[in-house]
Each structure stands twice: as C-alpha cells, then as structure tokens.
C-alpha cells in the first residue's frame, strides 16, 4: 500500500475514505493520489469542437474551484506528514480512475459510499460499480467515519473454486499486511445446498498450497448469499469484508447478479474487493 488512489468529490463520504487512506499511508509509509474528475462537456475541454472559443475559461473556472477545494482539504490535520498528489482530470470518472491508477502505479483504490441510498448515489454514480467490478487492483469502500482503521477480524466470502485462487492469494497478502485474522466463509443457501463435509473438503483443497497463517473456516447457512455474509460478519465482529469480483459477472460464480453492488451498498462495514484475473 505504497501508492493509494482516492477519488473525491469533496463530500463527507469521500473524506471518510481519505481519512482511512491517510491512516494506511502513515502506517505503511505510502503516498496518496487525490483525484477529482471533472466530467465536462467536450466543447469545454476541446475548443476545436466548436467555432466559438468562449468556453475554455469555464473549464478553467472549474479547475480553479477544484484546486481551491484541494487546498482546503490539504489543511486537514490527518494529512500532516503524508505526501499527497493533487490530480484534477477532465475525463469520464470510471475511465479516468482506471487511467490514473495505472499511470501512477497505484496498488489500492479507497472510495467513499453513501450506502443507504445505493451505489448510484456515490459521487461517480454508476461508475462506482464499474470500479468495484473491473479494477485490477484492490478497491476498499468506506462508508462511515473510522477514527482508527485497525482490522482484527477480516471475513472473506468465496465459493472457493480455482478461478478465484489468484484473487484469494491477493486477499491473504492484504490480510497479512494489515495484521488481520482471516475468517473464510462459504454461504450455504437452500437453492444451492451442499453438505458441510463436501464444502469443507473443497475449501481445504483450495487452500492446501497457500500459506494461510491464523484463520478459521466456516460453512454458514442463510436465506441468501448477501444476508449470510452480512450476518456472519456481524457475528465475527468483522472490521472488514473481502470478496472477489469477476469483470463481467459481478462476483465469482456463487456471488452472481448484483450481489457485489448490494453487499457494498448494504454492509455497514468496510468492504474490499479483489479482481479475478
């Protein structure tokens, strides 16, 4: 976590994410790339698209306004001593976030979310879904103000099939980095019921060649995948929930449909996603 990308619209939720990013940057001697995307009409960005060149000053106005907000945010006490890069881009949010994360060599994206009103209420709208689903690097979604981001228990939900092995190993490294105990969980539902012995055999085979460290394995029965993850996380007093995401399918295999967006939306706890590659 040496290079952390934090997209912002200067909202309370975005600042909650920045506060967590600041804690991580201080703890792991990292730096923050604070990114604000200005989604302006093309004629404001490129005056050659119109005969009238009176629009560029409007673009400059928005750029200046963003810079002023950056300066105000940079005065926060929690950013003291951290190297923060101010980045303003005229770009569509999702594409801009992906582009900057690769250009700067970031290894983590930290984003804010409103939660209660759904992911589409997050400042980049439906682009948040795209970031969670498609980002090649881990995405940490923060809802609330967390004065101390010190995760003791990290719940990782999976179906433990081979295609998710690489992302699972990435989650293991993440857990070890933050010093959290990993709690592996398979959510068993009535419509996809499997016996405990069969699931435990699958999980043990899945983690056989992985250096796990301290961990637990649980088969948890519930009405749905989402409810199971949320209820088990509450039971374990988890400080963080982890899941693997699949580019075009949402979550891998057993976590299909809109469960990734629903989980990030409904979980009061922080959620971190890892891309299946």
ROLO-177312 format. One line per 3 residues: their letters; for each residue x, y, z of N, C-alpha, C. Coordinates in nm, 3 decimals. Layout:
BEGIN
a = X Y Z X Y Z X Y Z; ...
This chain:
BEGIN
xxx = 0.083 -0.119 0.000 0.000 0.000 0.000 0.087 0.126 0.000; 0.174 0.131 -0.099 0.266 0.243 -0.110 0.205 0.359 -0.188; 0.116 0.327 -0.283 0.053 0.430 -0.365 -0.099 0.408 -0.362
xxx = -0.168 0.500 -0.297 -0.311 0.486 -0.276 -0.387 0.592 -0.354; -0.480 0.548 -0.438 -0.562 0.640 -0.516 -0.694 0.665 -0.444; -0.726 0.793 -0.423 -0.852 0.829 -0.357 -0.931 0.924 -0.447
xxx = -1.029 0.874 -0.522 -1.117 0.964 -0.600 -1.203 1.044 -0.503; -1.225 1.171 -0.531 -1.303 1.254 -0.439 -1.393 1.352 -0.511; -1.506 1.382 -0.447 -1.592 1.492 -0.490 -1.603 1.591 -0.374
xxx = -1.515 1.574 -0.273 -1.508 1.662 -0.155 -1.631 1.648 -0.065; -1.703 1.538 -0.080 -1.820 1.512 0.006 -1.773 1.450 0.138; -1.866 1.439 0.230 -1.836 1.377 0.360 -1.792 1.232 0.342
xxx = -1.859 1.160 0.251 -1.825 1.020 0.229 -1.685 1.005 0.169; -1.653 1.094 0.075 -1.521 1.089 0.014 -1.413 1.122 0.117; -1.445 1.212 0.209 -1.347 1.246 0.313 -1.329 1.130 0.411
xxx = -1.436 1.056 0.437 -1.423 0.937 0.522 -1.323 0.839 0.460; -1.330 0.825 0.328 -1.237 0.737 0.258 -1.094 0.791 0.267; -1.081 0.922 0.252 -0.949 0.984 0.258 -0.886 0.967 0.396
xxx = -0.968 0.974 0.501 -0.916 0.957 0.637 -0.857 0.817 0.656; -0.925 0.717 0.601 -0.874 0.580 0.611 -0.747 0.566 0.527; -0.748 0.624 0.407 -0.630 0.620 0.321 -0.511 0.685 0.391
xxx = -0.537 0.793 0.463 -0.430 0.863 0.535 -0.371 0.773 0.644; -0.457 0.700 0.713 -0.409 0.609 0.816 -0.321 0.500 0.756; -0.362 0.447 0.642 -0.284 0.343 0.575 -0.152 0.398 0.524
xxx = -0.156 0.519 0.467 -0.035 0.581 0.415 0.067 0.604 0.527; 0.020 0.650 0.642 0.110 0.674 0.754 0.169 0.543 0.806; 0.086 0.442 0.816 0.129 0.314 0.872 0.227 0.242 0.783
xxx = 0.209 0.255 0.650 0.292 0.178 0.557 0.383 0.267 0.473; 0.403 0.390 0.520 0.493 0.484 0.453 0.456 0.500 0.305; 0.329 0.524 0.281 0.280 0.537 0.145 0.249 0.681 0.108
xxx = 0.203 0.701 -0.014 0.163 0.833 -0.061 0.024 0.823 -0.122; -0.045 0.937 -0.126 -0.183 0.940 -0.172 -0.195 1.022 -0.300; -0.270 0.968 -0.394 -0.304 1.041 -0.517 -0.453 1.077 -0.505
xxx = -0.477 1.204 -0.474 -0.614 1.253 -0.454 -0.667 1.301 -0.589; -0.768 1.234 -0.638 -0.815 1.255 -0.775 -0.957 1.311 -0.779; -0.972 1.420 -0.854 -1.105 1.475 -0.878 -1.129 1.479 -1.028
xxx = -1.238 1.412 -1.070 -1.270 1.407 -1.212 -1.372 1.516 -1.245; -1.339 1.598 -1.346 -1.432 1.700 -1.394 -1.496 1.648 -1.522; -1.619 1.600 -1.510 -1.689 1.546 -1.626 -1.761 1.661 -1.696
xxx = -1.689 1.731 -1.783 -1.743 1.846 -1.853 -1.777 1.812 -1.997; -1.868 1.886 -2.058 -1.898 1.867 -2.200 -1.771 1.883 -2.283; -1.762 1.808 -2.392 -1.642 1.809 -2.474 -1.605 1.948 -2.523
xxx = -1.706 2.031 -2.550 -1.676 2.164 -2.602 -1.605 2.252 -2.499; -1.617 2.215 -2.369 -1.545 2.291 -2.267 -1.401 2.243 -2.254; -1.380 2.119 -2.293 -1.245 2.062 -2.282 -1.163 2.092 -2.406
xxx = -1.228 2.080 -2.524 -1.156 2.098 -2.651 -1.228 2.204 -2.734; -1.179 2.327 -2.735 -1.245 2.436 -2.806 -1.251 2.415 -2.957; -1.173 2.321 -3.012 -1.174 2.296 -3.156 -1.303 2.228 -3.200
xxx = -1.380 2.180 -3.100 -1.506 2.115 -3.137 -1.614 2.216 -3.168; -1.588 2.344 -3.143 -1.684 2.448 -3.174 -1.611 2.565 -3.240; -1.686 2.641 -3.318 -1.626 2.760 -3.380 -1.604 2.868 -3.274
xxx = -1.695 2.874 -3.177 -1.684 2.974 -3.073 -1.588 2.926 -2.964; -1.482 3.004 -2.940 -1.382 2.963 -2.841 -1.402 3.030 -2.706; -1.526 3.061 -2.671 -1.552 3.132 -2.546 -1.565 3.038 -2.427
xxx = -1.561 2.905 -2.452 -1.584 2.810 -2.345 -1.464 2.777 -2.256; -1.340 2.776 -2.306 -1.227 2.737 -2.222 -1.222 2.805 -2.086; -1.253 2.935 -2.073 -1.250 2.997 -1.941 -1.342 2.927 -1.840
xxx = -1.453 2.869 -1.888 -1.542 2.797 -1.798 -1.473 2.674 -1.743; -1.400 2.605 -1.830 -1.326 2.488 -1.786 -1.220 2.529 -1.684; -1.153 2.639 -1.710 -1.051 2.688 -1.618 -1.112 2.725 -1.483
xxx = -1.235 2.777 -1.487 -1.303 2.812 -1.362 -1.325 2.689 -1.275; -1.373 2.580 -1.337 -1.396 2.457 -1.263 -1.265 2.399 -1.211; -1.161 2.410 -1.291 -1.030 2.362 -1.249 -0.981 2.441 -1.126
xxx = -0.998 2.572 -1.131 -0.955 2.657 -1.020 -1.036 2.627 -0.895; -1.166 2.605 -0.911 -1.252 2.573 -0.798 -1.208 2.443 -0.732; -1.177 2.343 -0.815 -1.130 2.215 -0.762 -0.999 2.233 -0.687
xxx = -0.911 2.315 -0.740 -0.782 2.340 -0.676 -0.802 2.406 -0.538; -0.896 2.498 -0.530 -0.925 2.562 -0.402 -0.976 2.460 -0.300; -1.059 2.369 -0.345 -1.110 2.266 -0.256 -0.997 2.172 -0.212
xxx = -0.906 2.143 -0.305 -0.790 2.061 -0.271 -0.709 2.130 -0.160; -0.685 2.258 -0.176 -0.605 2.332 -0.078 -0.671 2.328 0.059; -0.802 2.341 0.061 -0.876 2.336 0.187 -0.863 2.198 0.251
xxx = -0.875 2.094 0.169 -0.865 1.957 0.220 -0.724 1.926 0.268; -0.624 1.981 0.200 -0.485 1.955 0.235 -0.448 2.014 0.372; -0.531 2.104 0.422 -0.504 2.165 0.553 -0.551 2.077 0.668
xxx = -0.616 1.964 0.637 -0.665 1.876 0.742 -0.548 1.818 0.823; -0.566 1.810 0.953 -0.462 1.759 1.041 -0.423 1.615 1.008; -0.521 1.535 0.969 -0.493 1.393 0.947 -0.403 1.367 0.824
xxx = -0.382 1.470 0.742 -0.294 1.454 0.626 -0.152 1.504 0.653; -0.130 1.554 0.771 0.001 1.609 0.804 0.109 1.501 0.795; 0.216 1.534 0.726 0.328 1.441 0.712 0.315 1.340 0.600
xxx = 0.203 1.345 0.527 0.180 1.250 0.418 0.201 1.320 0.284; 0.267 1.253 0.192 0.286 1.308 0.057 0.156 1.286 -0.021; 0.090 1.398 -0.054 -0.037 1.390 -0.127 -0.024 1.461 -0.261
xxx = -0.059 1.391 -0.368 -0.052 1.446 -0.502 -0.189 1.495 -0.545; -0.199 1.618 -0.583 -0.325 1.675 -0.630 -0.342 1.645 -0.778; -0.452 1.581 -0.812 -0.476 1.544 -0.951 -0.618 1.582 -0.991
xxx = -0.630 1.669 -1.091 -0.761 1.704 -1.147 -0.758 1.665 -1.294; -0.859 1.592 -1.338 -0.862 1.546 -1.477 -0.996 1.579 -1.541; -0.990 1.620 -1.668 -1.112 1.633 -1.747 -1.134 1.497 -1.813
xxx = -1.219 1.419 -1.755 -1.233 1.282 -1.803 -1.362 1.224 -1.747; -1.413 1.119 -1.811 -1.524 1.046 -1.751 -1.469 0.971 -1.631; -1.546 0.965 -1.525 -1.496 0.919 -1.396 -1.431 0.780 -1.402
xxx = -1.504 0.680 -1.450 -1.451 0.543 -1.447 -1.322 0.532 -1.527; -1.325 0.583 -1.651 -1.206 0.575 -1.735 -1.090 0.651 -1.673; -1.121 0.766 -1.613 -1.016 0.846 -1.551 -0.953 0.777 -1.432
xxx = -1.034 0.714 -1.349 -0.983 0.642 -1.233 -0.893 0.527 -1.277; -0.937 0.452 -1.376 -0.856 0.340 -1.426 -0.725 0.390 -1.486; -0.733 0.498 -1.561 -0.615 0.553 -1.627 -0.513 0.604 -1.527
xxx = -0.558 0.680 -1.429 -0.467 0.736 -1.328 -0.408 0.627 -1.241; -0.486 0.526 -1.206 -0.435 0.418 -1.121 -0.321 0.344 -1.190; -0.333 0.326 -1.322 -0.225 0.259 -1.396 -0.107 0.351 -1.419
xxx = -0.137 0.475 -1.454 -0.031 0.572 -1.482 0.058 0.595 -1.359; -0.004 0.600 -1.242 0.071 0.628 -1.118 0.121 0.501 -1.050; 0.084 0.386 -1.103 0.129 0.260 -1.043 0.069 0.237 -0.905
xxx = -0.057 0.273 -0.886 -0.122 0.259 -0.756 -0.147 0.111 -0.725; -0.148 0.079 -0.595 -0.175 -0.059 -0.556 -0.301 -0.074 -0.472; -0.374 0.037 -0.453 -0.501 0.032 -0.380 -0.584 0.154 -0.416
xxx = -0.716 0.132 -0.433 -0.811 0.242 -0.451 -0.899 0.246 -0.326; -0.913 0.363 -0.265 -1.001 0.379 -0.150 -1.110 0.477 -0.189; -1.237 0.434 -0.177 -1.350 0.515 -0.221 -1.455 0.527 -0.112
xxx = -1.530 0.637 -0.115 -1.640 0.657 -0.022 -1.771 0.612 -0.083; -1.868 0.581 0.002 -2.001 0.541 -0.044 -2.106 0.590 0.053; -2.220 0.632 0.000 -2.332 0.673 0.085 -2.397 0.553 0.151
xxx = -2.401 0.442 0.077 -2.456 0.320 0.134 -2.607 0.314 0.133; -2.672 0.386 0.222 -2.817 0.372 0.241 -2.896 0.402 0.115; -2.847 0.494 0.035 -2.922 0.533 -0.085 -2.879 0.454 -0.208
xxx = -2.787 0.363 -0.190 -2.743 0.281 -0.302 -2.619 0.334 -0.369; -2.552 0.247 -0.441 -2.426 0.285 -0.504 -2.443 0.397 -0.604; -2.561 0.408 -0.665 -2.579 0.511 -0.766 -2.580 0.651 -0.706
xxx = -2.583 0.659 -0.571 -2.577 0.788 -0.506 -2.433 0.831 -0.478; -2.338 0.741 -0.499 -2.198 0.777 -0.480 -2.161 0.879 -0.586; -2.063 0.964 -0.555 -2.036 1.079 -0.641 -2.010 1.046 -0.786
xxx = -1.956 0.928 -0.816 -1.932 0.895 -0.956 -2.045 0.808 -1.011; -2.156 0.804 -0.937 -2.274 0.736 -0.987 -2.248 0.590 -1.018; -2.301 0.546 -1.132 -2.289 0.405 -1.170 -2.145 0.366 -1.198
xxx = -2.055 0.464 -1.212 -1.915 0.431 -1.234 -1.855 0.355 -1.116; -1.911 0.372 -0.998 -1.861 0.300 -0.882 -1.871 0.149 -0.902; -1.984 0.105 -0.959 -2.000 -0.036 -0.990 -1.888 -0.083 -1.081
xxx = -1.855 -0.002 -1.180 -1.751 -0.040 -1.275 -1.615 -0.051 -1.206; -1.588 0.042 -1.116 -1.459 0.039 -1.046 -1.450 -0.086 -0.961; -1.556 -0.115 -0.884 -1.556 -0.233 -0.799 -1.544 -0.360 -0.881
xxx = -1.612 -0.365 -0.992 -1.611 -0.486 -1.074 -1.486 -0.503 -1.158; -1.431 -0.393 -1.210 -1.329 -0.405 -1.314 -1.188 -0.365 -1.274; -1.171 -0.296 -1.163 -1.036 -0.252 -1.127 -0.945 -0.372 -1.105
xxx = -0.826 -0.367 -1.161 -0.730 -0.477 -1.146 -0.667 -0.479 -1.008; -0.675 -0.368 -0.936 -0.618 -0.361 -0.802 -0.728 -0.361 -0.698; -0.697 -0.392 -0.573 -0.799 -0.394 -0.469 -0.870 -0.260 -0.455
xxx = -1.000 -0.266 -0.427 -1.081 -0.146 -0.405 -1.140 -0.155 -0.265; -1.107 -0.058 -0.181 -1.157 -0.053 -0.044 -1.267 0.053 -0.038; -1.390 0.012 -0.003 -1.504 0.102 0.001 -1.537 0.135 0.147
xxx = -1.537 0.265 0.177 -1.560 0.313 0.314 -1.689 0.394 0.318; -1.775 0.366 0.419 -1.899 0.442 0.432 -1.893 0.546 0.542; -1.846 0.502 0.659 -1.856 0.586 0.777 -1.721 0.643 0.818
xxx = -1.726 0.736 0.909 -1.604 0.792 0.965 -1.540 0.686 1.057; -1.416 0.648 1.028 -1.348 0.546 1.106 -1.223 0.609 1.167; -1.232 0.653 1.293 -1.117 0.720 1.357 -0.993 0.633 1.361
xxx = -1.013 0.501 1.379 -0.899 0.409 1.384 -0.930 0.287 1.299; -0.865 0.279 1.183 -0.884 0.165 1.094 -0.785 0.056 1.133; -0.824 -0.023 1.233 -0.738 -0.128 1.286 -0.817 -0.258 1.282
xxx = -0.804 -0.333 1.174 -0.885 -0.452 1.150 -0.826 -0.574 1.221; -0.903 -0.632 1.311 -0.862 -0.754 1.381 -0.916 -0.878 1.311; -1.042 -0.869 1.266 -1.109 -0.981 1.202 -1.152 -0.945 1.060
xxx = -1.103 -1.023 0.964 -1.127 -0.998 0.822 -1.204 -1.117 0.766; -1.332 -1.097 0.735 -1.415 -1.203 0.678 -1.399 -1.203 0.526; -1.364 -1.320 0.471 -1.351 -1.333 0.326 -1.450 -1.439 0.278
xxx = -1.547 -1.396 0.196 -1.650 -1.486 0.145 -1.615 -1.531 0.004; -1.633 -1.660 -0.021 -1.597 -1.712 -0.153 -1.671 -1.843 -0.178; -1.665 -1.888 -0.304 -1.715 -2.021 -0.335 -1.599 -2.120 -0.348
xxx = -1.477 -2.067 -0.337 -1.355 -2.148 -0.332 -1.340 -2.241 -0.452; -1.354 -2.182 -0.572 -1.327 -2.254 -0.696 -1.198 -2.199 -0.756; -1.136 -2.277 -0.842 -1.000 -2.248 -0.888 -0.983 -2.112 -0.954
xxx = -1.086 -2.062 -1.024 -1.070 -1.936 -1.094 -1.047 -1.818 -0.999; -1.083 -1.837 -0.873 -1.065 -1.730 -0.776 -0.939 -1.743 -0.694; -0.850 -1.834 -0.730 -0.731 -1.862 -0.649 -0.636 -1.742 -0.642
xxx = -0.609 -1.679 -0.754 -0.515 -1.566 -0.756 -0.566 -1.449 -0.673; -0.695 -1.418 -0.687 -0.752 -1.307 -0.610 -0.756 -1.342 -0.460; -0.776 -1.469 -0.430 -0.776 -1.514 -0.291 -0.637 -1.494 -0.229
xxx = -0.533 -1.529 -0.303 -0.396 -1.510 -0.253 -0.367 -1.361 -0.231; -0.425 -1.278 -0.317 -0.409 -1.133 -0.300 -0.477 -1.088 -0.171; -0.592 -1.147 -0.142 -0.664 -1.114 -0.018 -0.584 -1.159 0.104
xxx = -0.519 -1.275 0.093 -0.434 -1.325 0.202 -0.321 -1.227 0.229; -0.257 -1.180 0.123 -0.147 -1.084 0.139 -0.198 -0.956 0.204; -0.317 -0.913 0.163 -0.376 -0.791 0.219 -0.400 -0.809 0.369
xxx = -0.456 -0.925 0.407 -0.484 -0.953 0.548 -0.356 -0.954 0.630; -0.251 -1.015 0.575 -0.124 -1.021 0.647 -0.063 -0.882 0.661; -0.079 -0.801 0.558 -0.023 -0.665 0.561 -0.085 -0.582 0.673
xxx = -0.218 -0.594 0.687 -0.286 -0.513 0.790 -0.292 -0.585 0.925; -0.235 -0.707 0.931 -0.230 -0.779 1.057 -0.363 -0.830 1.106; -0.451 -0.873 1.013 -0.585 -0.919 1.049 -0.595 -1.071 1.044
xxx = -0.677 -1.127 1.131 -0.706 -1.270 1.127 -0.812 -1.294 1.021; -0.789 -1.397 0.937 -0.878 -1.424 0.824 -0.984 -1.527 0.864; -1.109 -1.495 0.832 -1.219 -1.587 0.857 -1.283 -1.621 0.723
xxx = -1.255 -1.741 0.673 -1.309 -1.784 0.544 -1.450 -1.835 0.564; -1.540 -1.793 0.476 -1.678 -1.837 0.490 -1.739 -1.874 0.355; -1.810 -1.986 0.355 -1.891 -2.027 0.240 -2.036 -2.015 0.285
xxx = -2.115 -1.939 0.209 -2.256 -1.921 0.245 -2.339 -2.029 0.176; -2.403 -2.110 0.256 -2.485 -2.221 0.207 -2.630 -2.178 0.205; -2.694 -2.184 0.090 -2.835 -2.146 0.078 -2.918 -2.266 0.033
xxx = -3.048 -2.258 0.056 -3.136 -2.372 0.028 -3.136 -2.411 -0.120; -3.132 -2.312 -0.208 -3.141 -2.344 -0.351 -3.009 -2.394 -0.409; -2.899 -2.377 -0.334 -2.769 -2.431 -0.378 -2.702 -2.506 -0.263
xxx = -2.783 -2.585 -0.194 -2.735 -2.651 -0.074 -2.628 -2.756 -0.103; -2.525 -2.756 -0.017 -2.422 -2.858 -0.022 -2.392 -2.900 0.121; -2.355 -3.024 0.140 -2.326 -3.072 0.275 -2.200 -3.004 0.329
xxx = -2.194 -2.991 0.461 -2.079 -2.928 0.524 -1.950 -3.002 0.490; -1.953 -3.135 0.495 -1.832 -3.213 0.467 -1.782 -3.191 0.325; -1.875 -3.178 0.230 -1.837 -3.157 0.091 -1.774 -3.020 0.072
xxx = -1.831 -2.919 0.137 -1.778 -2.783 0.125 -1.643 -2.771 0.195; -1.633 -2.828 0.315 -1.506 -2.821 0.387 -1.394 -2.890 0.310; -1.427 -3.001 0.243 -1.328 -3.070 0.161 -1.283 -2.980 0.046
xxx = -1.377 -2.909 -0.014 -1.343 -2.817 -0.124 -1.253 -2.704 -0.074; -1.290 -2.645 0.041 -1.212 -2.533 0.094 -1.071 -2.578 0.130; -1.059 -2.692 0.199 -0.927 -2.740 0.238 -0.839 -2.770 0.117
xxx = -0.900 -2.820 0.011 -0.825 -2.843 -0.112 -0.783 -2.711 -0.176; -0.870 -2.613 -0.167 -0.845 -2.481 -0.225 -0.729 -2.411 -0.158; -0.719 -2.424 -0.025 -0.615 -2.351 0.049 -0.492 -2.438 0.077
xxx = -0.490 -2.559 0.024 -0.384 -2.655 0.054 -0.243 -2.602 0.030; -0.224 -2.527 -0.081 -0.090 -2.479 -0.116 -0.071 -2.330 -0.081; -0.157 -2.278 0.005 -0.149 -2.137 0.044 -0.104 -2.126 0.189
xxx = -0.005 -2.039 0.213 0.040 -2.016 0.349 -0.058 -1.921 0.415; -0.149 -1.977 0.493 -0.262 -1.901 0.543 -0.233 -1.819 0.669; -0.155 -1.872 0.760 -0.143 -1.806 0.889 -0.268 -1.837 0.971
xxx = -0.294 -1.764 1.077 -0.408 -1.790 1.163 -0.538 -1.762 1.087; -0.631 -1.858 1.089 -0.756 -1.841 1.015 -0.862 -1.936 1.068; -0.985 -1.913 1.027 -1.094 -2.005 1.057 -1.167 -2.037 0.927
xxx = -1.239 -2.149 0.927 -1.321 -2.189 0.812 -1.463 -2.215 0.861; -1.560 -2.152 0.796 -1.699 -2.167 0.840 -1.792 -2.189 0.721; -1.883 -2.285 0.737 -1.993 -2.301 0.643 -2.115 -2.241 0.713
xxx = -2.169 -2.133 0.654 -2.275 -2.057 0.722 -2.403 -2.066 0.640; -2.510 -2.110 0.703 -2.639 -2.124 0.636 -2.723 -1.998 0.651; -2.781 -1.955 0.539 -2.868 -1.838 0.547 -2.962 -1.834 0.427
xxx = -3.052 -1.737 0.427 -3.153 -1.727 0.321 -3.093 -1.687 0.187; -2.989 -1.604 0.191 -2.927 -1.558 0.067 -2.778 -1.537 0.091; -2.702 -1.525 -0.017 -2.558 -1.503 -0.007 -2.531 -1.372 0.067
xxx = -2.600 -1.266 0.026 -2.576 -1.135 0.086 -2.607 -1.135 0.235; -2.725 -1.188 0.272 -2.762 -1.192 0.413 -2.662 -1.275 0.493; -2.619 -1.384 0.434 -2.523 -1.471 0.502 -2.392 -1.400 0.531
xxx = -2.341 -1.327 0.433 -2.215 -1.254 0.452 -2.232 -1.147 0.559; -2.342 -1.072 0.552 -2.365 -0.965 0.648 -2.385 -1.020 0.789; -2.462 -1.127 0.802 -2.489 -1.184 0.934 -2.365 -1.250 0.993
xxx = -2.290 -1.320 0.911 -2.168 -1.383 0.962 -2.066 -1.278 1.002; -2.055 -1.171 0.923 -1.962 -1.064 0.955 -1.997 -0.997 1.087; -2.128 -0.982 1.112 -2.172 -0.925 1.239 -2.138 -1.018 1.354
xxx = -2.158 -1.147 1.333 -2.129 -1.247 1.435 -1.981 -1.247 1.472; -1.894 -1.226 1.373 -1.750 -1.228 1.394 -1.695 -1.091 1.433; -1.784 -0.991 1.439 -1.742 -0.853 1.467 -1.630 -0.813 1.370
xxx = -1.653 -0.840 1.243 -1.552 -0.816 1.141 -1.528 -0.667 1.120; -1.402 -0.631 1.109 -1.366 -0.493 1.078 -1.359 -0.470 0.929; -1.366 -0.581 0.852 -1.354 -0.571 0.706 -1.414 -0.696 0.643
xxx = -1.483 -0.676 0.530 -1.537 -0.786 0.450 -1.464 -0.789 0.316; -1.418 -0.905 0.275 -1.350 -0.919 0.146 -1.422 -1.012 0.053; -1.423 -0.978 -0.076 -1.484 -1.061 -0.179 -1.401 -1.051 -0.306
xxx = -1.414 -1.153 -0.390 -1.350 -1.149 -0.521 -1.453 -1.107 -0.625; -1.412 -1.026 -0.721 -1.503 -0.980 -0.826 -1.460 -1.032 -0.961; -1.557 -1.056 -1.045 -1.532 -1.103 -1.180 -1.576 -0.995 -1.277
xxx = -1.489 -0.957 -1.367 -1.512 -0.844 -1.456 -1.651 -0.831 -1.513; -1.702 -0.935 -1.577 -1.829 -0.922 -1.646 -1.945 -0.987 -1.570; -1.914 -1.063 -1.467 -2.018 -1.138 -1.398 -2.044 -1.090 -1.257
xxx = -1.986 -0.980 -1.219 -2.001 -0.937 -1.080 -1.907 -1.017 -0.993; -1.957 -1.096 -0.903 -1.872 -1.179 -0.819 -1.859 -1.318 -0.878; -1.753 -1.384 -0.839 -1.722 -1.515 -0.897 -1.829 -1.618 -0.865
xxx = -1.882 -1.675 -0.969 -1.967 -1.794 -0.966 -2.081 -1.787 -0.863; -2.054 -1.814 -0.736 -2.163 -1.819 -0.639 -2.210 -1.681 -0.601; -2.128 -1.580 -0.624 -2.169 -1.443 -0.595 -2.206 -1.377 -0.727
xxx = -2.320 -1.411 -0.780 -2.353 -1.360 -0.912 -2.456 -1.248 -0.905; -2.501 -1.205 -1.021 -2.600 -1.098 -1.026 -2.546 -0.969 -0.971; -2.627 -0.902 -0.889 -2.589 -0.771 -0.838 -2.537 -0.780 -0.694
xxx = -2.497 -0.899 -0.649 -2.458 -0.915 -0.510 -2.340 -0.826 -0.472; -2.249 -0.801 -0.564 -2.134 -0.716 -0.531 -2.179 -0.575 -0.497; -2.266 -0.518 -0.581 -2.317 -0.384 -0.554 -2.403 -0.382 -0.427
xxx = -2.487 -0.486 -0.412 -2.575 -0.492 -0.296 -2.495 -0.503 -0.167; -2.391 -0.583 -0.169 -2.310 -0.602 -0.049 -2.238 -0.474 -0.011; -2.176 -0.410 -0.109 -2.107 -0.284 -0.081 -2.206 -0.179 -0.034
xxx = -2.327 -0.184 -0.089 -2.429 -0.087 -0.053 -2.483 -0.109 0.088; -2.511 -0.234 0.122 -2.582 -0.262 0.247 -2.492 -0.288 0.367; -2.368 -0.326 0.341 -2.277 -0.353 0.452 -2.237 -0.223 0.521
xxx = -2.257 -0.218 0.652 -2.214 -0.100 0.726 -2.063 -0.102 0.746; -2.005 -0.220 0.731 -1.861 -0.235 0.749 -1.787 -0.206 0.619; -1.659 -0.173 0.628 -1.580 -0.155 0.506 -1.574 -0.284 0.425
xxx = -1.571 -0.270 0.294 -1.563 -0.385 0.203 -1.445 -0.366 0.110; -1.365 -0.470 0.090 -1.255 -0.463 -0.005 -1.274 -0.572 -0.110; -1.256 -0.536 -0.236 -1.276 -0.631 -0.346 -1.144 -0.659 -0.417
xxx = -1.134 -0.783 -0.468 -1.014 -0.827 -0.538 -1.056 -0.886 -0.672; -0.994 -0.840 -0.779 -1.034 -0.881 -0.914 -0.984 -1.021 -0.947; -1.074 -1.103 -0.999 -1.037 -1.234 -1.052 -0.974 -1.211 -1.188
x = -0.853 -1.258 -1.207 -0.779 -1.230 -1.332 -0.758 -1.357 -1.412
